[in-house]
Amino acid sequence: MLNEPTIDKMRELRLAGMLDAWQRQQQDAQLSSLSFDERLAMLIDAEHDIRHNRKLGRLLKEAELRIPNASIEDVRTSPTRGIDKPMQRQLASATWLQNHINVLICGQTGVGKSYLACALGQMACRRGHRVLYRRVPRLFDELALSRADGTIARVLGRLGRAELLVLDDFGISPLKDPHRTDLLEVLEDRYGRTSTVITSQLPLEKWHAYIGDPTVADAILDRVVHNAYRVQLKGPSGRKGEAVMEDSKT
């Protein structure tokens, strides 16, 4: 049986999962029949799990996902919806993250663009990647404020270091010149090193015209479109269905 000095050392080493698992082993007489290696493996598994869960909690908190419990496994798939099972499995494999490929999700309001984007962000967190979620209008506000108070370098650095940046609601408000240059700067810092997920109600072929300035539009699209999976979601608005369900309850 472990003595108090050993317990104190485990606490000092922050082996809380291992210590908790050992104490539970002492209370289960059936585990006494297991070999030393088997019991040690159980202790290591417990420590690994608690550290993984702590890291996941920290990554999800830092990501600030709009829908933190979104799951790629729960994304509705069908050939007519614009995302089928093979595409779902491809996105869930996360090889696109390792290869620094972007994901561009287009579709009308309510078809699940934000859910899919957040599901990809949650999946990336589960795999230990640093993720940041930003609605594009809020991102422009954040960059403008940081430029005014002198913290722009720190904000751009954080955006650039994120292994996955989720940019939601691109194209819902007019772009001004500072917005164009800020977006180009963010994407330039990430180009070829990280992945970006972008959602938009605008079809991809209208992005160039929306950005406005042809030179800047060429530069932005060159950094996101040519190395990207494209998902065009279709179907009725899920929000309308939710509203009908709520009305039926009243």
C-alpha positions in Angstrom: 0.0 0.0 0.0 1.3 3.4 -0.8 2.5 5.4 2.1 1.9 9.1 2.8 5.3 10.3 1.3 4.5 8.5 -1.9 1.0 10.0 -2.0 2.5 13.5 -1.4 5.0 13.0 -4.2 2.2 12.0 -6.6 0.3 15.2 -5.6 3.4 17.2 -6.1 3.9 15.8 -9.5 0.2 16.5 -10.2 -0.6 12.9 -10.9 -4.2 13.4 -9.8 -5.7 10.9 -12.2 -3.2 8.2 -11.3 -3.7 8.8 -7.6 -7.5 8.7 -7.9 -7.3 5.5 -9.9 -5.0 3.8 -7.4 -7.3 4.7 -4.5 -10.2 3.2 -6.4 -8.1 0.1 -7.1 -7.6 -0.4 -3.3 -11.4 -0.4 -2.8 -12.0 -3.1 -5.5 -11.0 -6.5 -4.3 -11.4 -8.0 -7.8 -8.6 -5.9 -9.2 -6.1 -7.6 -6.8 -6.0 -10.6 -9.2 -4.6 -8.4 -12.0 -0.9 -8.4 -12.7 1.3 -5.5 -11.8 1.6 -4.5 -15.5 -2.2 -4.5 -15.9 -2.8 -2.4 -12.9 0.0 0.0 -13.9 -1.6 0.3 -17.4 -4.9 1.2 -15.7 -3.2 3.9 -13.7 -1.5 5.4 -16.7 -4.7 5.3 -18.7 -6.5 7.2 -15.9 -3.7 9.9 -15.8 -3.7 10.2 -19.6 -7.5 10.6 -19.7 -7.7 13.3 -17.1 -4.9 15.3 -18.8 -6.6 14.9 -22.2 -9.9 16.1 -20.8 -8.3 19.1 -19.1 -6.5 20.0 -22.3 -9.7 19.6 -24.3 -11.6 21.8 -21.9 -8.9 24.5 -22.1 -8.8 24.3 -25.9 -12.6 24.6 -26.2 -12.7 27.5 -23.8 -10.0 29.3 -25.8 -11.6 28.5 -29.1 -14.8 30.4 -28.1 -16.9 28.3 -30.6 -20.4 29.7 -31.2 -21.7 26.1 -30.8 -19.2 24.4 -28.6 -21.1 21.0 -28.4 -21.3 20.7 -32.2 -20.0 17.4 -33.4 -18.9 16.3 -36.9 -20.4 12.8 -36.2 -23.8 14.5 -35.7 -23.7 16.5 -39.0 -26.7 15.4 -41.2 -25.5 14.0 -44.5 -27.2 13.2 -47.8 -26.2 13.6 -51.4 -28.9 16.2 -51.9 -27.7 18.3 -48.9 -24.3 18.9 -50.3 -22.3 16.8 -47.8 -22.4 13.1 -48.1 -20.9 10.3 -45.9 -17.6 10.2 -47.7 -17.1 14.0 -47.4 -18.1 13.8 -43.7 -15.5 11.0 -43.1 -12.9 13.0 -45.0 -13.4 16.1 -42.9 -13.6 14.0 -39.6 -10.2 12.4 -40.5 -8.5 15.8 -40.0 -5.9 15.1 -42.7 -6.9 18.4 -44.2 -5.6 20.1 -41.0 -2.3 18.3 -41.2 -2.0 19.3 -44.8 -3.0 23.0 -44.2 -6.1 22.8 -46.4 -9.0 25.2 -46.0 -12.7 24.4 -45.9 -15.2 26.8 -47.5 -18.8 26.3 -46.5 -21.5 28.2 -48.5 -25.3 28.0 -48.4 -28.4 29.9 -47.5 -29.2 31.0 -44.0 -30.3 28.2 -41.6 -28.8 25.3 -43.6 -26.2 24.5 -40.9 -23.1 26.3 -42.0 -22.2 27.5 -38.5 -22.9 24.1 -37.0 -20.6 22.4 -39.5 -17.9 25.0 -39.0 -18.1 24.7 -35.2 -18.2 20.9 -35.5 -14.9 21.0 -37.4 -13.5 23.4 -34.7 -14.6 21.0 -31.9 -13.1 18.0 -33.8 -9.8 19.9 -34.1 -9.8 20.7 -30.4 -10.4 17.0 -29.6 -7.3 16.2 -31.6 -5.2 18.7 -29.6 -5.2 21.6 -32.1 -5.4 25.3 -31.1 -8.7 26.8 -32.6 -10.2 30.2 -32.8 -13.7 31.1 -33.8 -14.6 34.6 -35.0 -17.7 36.0 -36.8 -16.2 38.1 -39.5 -18.0 41.4 -38.5 -16.7 41.0 -35.0 -13.3 40.2 -36.2 -13.1 43.5 -38.1 -14.2 45.3 -34.9 -11.6 43.5 -32.9 -8.8 44.4 -35.4 -9.9 48.1 -35.5 -9.9 48.4 -31.7 -6.6 46.6 -31.4 -5.1 48.9 -34.0 -6.3 51.9 -32.1 -5.0 50.8 -28.7 -1.7 49.5 -30.0 -2.3 45.8 -29.5 -2.7 44.9 -33.2 0.5 42.9 -33.3 -0.6 40.7 -30.4 -4.0 40.1 -31.9 -2.6 39.3 -35.4 -0.1 37.0 -33.7 -2.9 35.0 -31.9 -4.9 34.7 -35.1 -1.8 33.6 -37.0 -0.8 30.9 -34.4 -4.2 29.2 -34.3 -3.9 25.9 -36.1 -7.5 26.3 -37.2 -9.3 29.7 -37.6 -13.0 29.6 -38.1 -14.4 32.7 -39.9 -18.2 32.6 -39.7 -20.6 34.9 -41.6 -18.3 36.2 -44.3 -20.1 38.5 -46.7 -23.1 39.6 -44.6 -22.1 43.3 -44.4 -20.4 45.7 -46.8 -16.6 45.7 -46.8 -14.6 48.9 -46.3 -11.0 49.4 -47.3 -9.6 48.7 -43.8 -11.6 45.4 -43.7 -10.0 44.2 -47.0 -6.5 44.9 -45.9 -7.1 43.4 -42.5 -8.5 40.2 -43.9 -5.6 39.9 -46.4 -3.1 40.4 -43.5 -4.8 37.7 -41.4 -4.9 35.2 -44.3 -1.3 36.1 -45.4 0.0 35.2 -42.0 -1.7 31.8 -42.2 -1.1 30.9 -45.8 0.5 27.5 -46.2 1.0 27.0 -42.5 -2.5 26.5 -41.0 -6.1 25.9 -42.0 -9.0 28.2 -42.2 -12.7 27.5 -42.3 -14.9 30.2 -43.8 -18.7 30.2 -44.0 -20.8 32.5 -46.2 -24.3 32.9 -47.6 -22.6 34.2 -50.8 -21.8 31.6 -53.5 -18.1 31.2 -54.0 -18.3 32.7 -57.4 -19.5 36.0 -56.0 -16.7 36.5 -53.4 -14.5 38.3 -55.8 -17.2 40.9 -56.6 -18.1 41.2 -52.9 -14.5 42.0 -51.9 -14.5 44.8 -54.4 -11.0 45.8 -55.0 -9.8 43.4 -57.8 -6.2 43.3 -56.7 -7.0 42.6 -53.0 -9.7 40.2 -54.1 -7.2 38.2 -56.2 -4.8 38.1 -53.3 -7.3 37.0 -50.8 -8.9 34.3 -52.9 -5.5 33.0 -54.0 -4.8 32.3 -50.4 -8.0 30.5 -49.5 -9.7 29.0 -52.6 -7.1 27.1 -54.5 -6.2 24.9 -51.6 -9.6 24.2 -50.1 -12.5 21.7 -49.8 -15.7 23.3 -51.0 -19.0 22.5 -49.3 -22.2 23.9 -50.8 -24.9 23.1 -48.2 -28.5 22.9 -49.5 -32.0 22.3 -48.1 -34.6 24.1 -46.1 -33.7 26.3 -43.2 -33.4 24.4 -39.9 -34.3 27.6 -38.0 -37.8 27.5 -39.6 -38.2 24.0 -38.4 -37.2 25.0 -34.9 -39.6 27.9 -34.9 -42.5 25.5 -35.9 -41.6 23.2 -33.1 -41.6 26.0 -30.6 -44.9 27.3 -31.9 -46.4 23.8 -31.5 -45.4 23.8 -27.8 -47.3 27.0 -27.1 
